[in-house]
Amino acid sequence: MKHLLEKVFQLSQRNTNIKIEFIAGVTTFMTMSYIIFVQPVVLSHAGIDFGAGLIATCVGSAIGSVIMALLANYPIALAPGMGENFFFAYTVVGSMGLSWQSALAIVFLSGVLFSILSLVKLREAVIDAMPGCLKNSIATGIGLFITLIGFIQAGIIKINSGTHLPQLGEIHRAEVLISIAGLIFYICSFGARCERFNFNWNNFFGSSFYYFGDC
């Protein structure tokens, strides 16, 4: 087994070994494992069965990560993008009124198109042509959009039915207070630089706050 892994991934040439890669793999999984539950919840708001969404998330992430490892030999794990799934559920299906079946068809066609653009090197040219400020603003906008949805789902804020603007939610409710406590824990953990540990404790305990709050 050791000889096979060395032959496939050239571990010694990359100044690493099986133990390091195993620890890195476990750490990466713990860091991104929240997507196993978050993704199906988001997709269920679009009408997709929770169990089906969970299985699709796990299978898709596994296939993408294996392809990245075997074809590209990159230590990068792949999973559904948080920005895209929120856009899928709350904008395409929720606001535009498309069925989730039609929205999935659009996702499939966009995947085919992106694959073609990648094969002809056009996608890379488009990304290189974009100014850095635009790339940063896209990531920031996606992050703010996800934050807004998260605050709404947690009950920290709500949308006023008259003005359609966000306002403070019912923060005296127990589940909202638990969500706020989890948020504070996240902030304090990152502030204390808990990421220096191999295990991502801030993600683990922060997610536990929200889980038991929902229960």
Buried (B, 14 or more C-beta within 10 A) or exposed (E): EEEEEBEEBEBEEEEBEEEEBEEBBEBBBBBBBBBBBBBBBBBBBBEBEEEEBBEBBBEBBEEBBEEBBEEEEEBEBBBBEBBEBBBBBBEBBBEEEBEBEEBBEEBEEEEEEEEEBEEEEEBEEEEEEEEEEEEEEEEEEBEEBBEBBBBBBBBBBEEEEEEEEBEEBEEEEEBBBBBBBBBEBBEEBEEEEBBEEEEBBBBBBBBEBBEEBEE
